[in-house]
Amino acid sequence: MLMEQTLTQPELGILYVEMSAPLGFQQCLNHGQLHDEDALELHRIIADQKPDTALISLGLCGIILANHLLAKGLDDKDLNVLATELKYFSIDVVERYGRAWINAREHDKHDRDIEEELLLENAENLNAFGSIVQEIHESCDGPLALASALGQVLEYQAYAQANIAESYVEMLKNQGHIRKDFAGDPIPAPHNLQPQDRY
């Protein structure tokens, strides 16, 4: 279910800057091309993040990509539907995971139950995001080749981070650190993260 929009403009600005990848992603769209070194840098930034933080980065990039596609007034109805789905799915994960990140980082405020729930949902959300951008990547060509290439970067990182998230939760289960259906890993590690429009 789509969460209520709670992030303010300044908070969104913090997320864009701290996640870093969305800024580089937007620059690629602005320049109209994705150089190999730019793609590698996007991969590096997202790969270096924890899965929950990576999901925020991917969500912000997903919003940018969806807005880019929707602004083109797509004739392809199926692609238009995919872009709309990507936009609202991305807004949802940014609102939920971004709110937890902001609360922890900016306000030193933790809601253990919410953070644990987000942790357990992380792999599922990453896989769902990967599935959407995979369809977009495979549907875009010709004048949308850049969107296809950027979608492929997001797809690869989403699936890779999903595997990491799944392995982490499994490790916690094996170590007996699961409280009922929960596992504990606060979002984020506020002071140790690399520097990384309303929607």
N, C-alpha and C positions, 0 to 999 in steps of 0.2 A: 504494500500500500504506500502511496506517495506521502511522504511526511510533510507536515506543515513547514513552510519556509521560515526558518528562525535565524539564519545567518545574516548579519548586517553587511552593508557594503564594505566597511573597514575590515570586518572579519574575513570576507571573501578575498579582499586584497591581500591579507596576511597569508591565506592559503595559497593563492597564486604565486606569491613570491617565495614562500618557504618550500613549496613543492618543486619549484624551479622548472620542471618539465613542461607545464602548460605555457610558460613564457616562450620557451624554445619552439614548442609546437605551433603557437600562434605566429611566430616569426616565419616559420616555414610556409605557412599559408599566405602570409603577407608577401613573401618573396616569390611565391608561385613555384617553388621547387624544393626538393628534398635531396640535398647532397649526401653522399655516403657518410661523411664525417658528422653531419647533423643527425642522421639516423643512428649512428653509433653513439653519439652523445645522449640522445633520448633514451636509447636502450640502457646506457650506463647509469643515468640518473635514476630511472625507475627500478632497475635491477638492484641498485644499492639501497633501496628503501625497504623497510619492513612491509609485509603484505598489506597490513591495514592502512599504512601511510601510502603505499603504492596505489591502493584502491582510490584514495582521494585524488592522487595525481591523475590516474586514468579517468576518473569521473570528470575532472575539470577539462581534460583533453577531449573527452567524449562530448561534453557540452559545446566546446569550440568546434569540433568536427561536425556535429549535428547542425549547429547554427550556420556553418559554412554551406552545407548541402542544402538546407531548407531555404537559404537566401537565394539560391540559384533557381528557385521555382521549378523543381524537377518535373519533367514530363513522365518519368518512370514512377508509376503509382506505388509499386512495391518498394522501390528505393526510398520514396518519400515516407512511406509507413515505417521503414527501418530507421530512417533518420529521426523521425518523431519518437519512436520507441527508445532509441539511443539517448535522445535528449532528456526524456523524463526519467529513464532509469538512472542516468548519470546524475541528474539533479537530486534524485532520492538518495543515492549513496553519498554524494557530497554533503547533503544536509545532515545525514545521520552520522557518518564517520567524521565529517568535518566538525560537527558540533562537539563530539567527544574529544577531538584533537584540540580544538580551541579551548574548551573547558579545562583540559589538563594543562595545556601549554601556557595559556594567557591568564587563567584564573586559579590554577593549582586545585581544580575541583574535579573529583572523581566520583562517578556513580558505578560502583563495582558491577552491579547486575547488568546495567546497560553495556558496559565495556566488555563483559564476558559474553553477552549475547552477540554483540558485534563480532567478537573474535570467532565464535563458532559459526557465524553466518558468512565469514569472510571468504572462504574458499568457494562457497556456492555463488556468492555475488561476483567474484572474479571470473568464475566459469561462465556465468550468465552474460557478463559484460563481454567476455571474449567471444562468445557465440554471436552476439549482435554485431560486433565490429568485424568478425570473420565474414558474416553475410554481406556487410557493406563492402569490405575489401574485395570480395569475389564478384560483387555486382557493379563496381565502378570500373570504367575503362575510358579510353579516349580522352575527352576534356576533363574527366574526373580521375585521371590517372594519379594525380597527387593525393587526392582523398583516399584512393586505393592503397597507395604506398604508406601513408600515415596510418590508415586503418590496420595495415599488416603489422606495423610496429606495436600498436596497442594490443592487437590480438596476441602476438607472441608473448608480450610481457604479462598480459592478463592470465594466460594459461600457465606460464612459468611461475608466477606468484601464487596461483591457486595451488599448484603442487607443493610449494613451500608451506603455505598455510595449512594444507591437509596434513603434511608430515609433522608440523609443529603441534597441532591439536592431538594427533595420534601419540606423539611423544609424551604430552602431558597426561593423556589417559594411561599410558603404560607406566608412568611414574606415580600414578595415583593422585595427581593434582587436580582432578576434575571434581568440582563440587556439584553433585547431582548431574545435571546436563551441562554444567558450566566449566570453563577453564579460565584461569586468571592470567591476564597479560594486559596491564593498563595501556591506554592509548594517550599520548605517545611516550617516548622517553624524552621529556620536554627539553632538556638542556644538552642533549647529545645528538640531536638531529643535524644532518648536514644542511647548509642552506640549499635549499633546493632551487567590469561591467556588471553588474548583476548579470544573471544568466542571459 
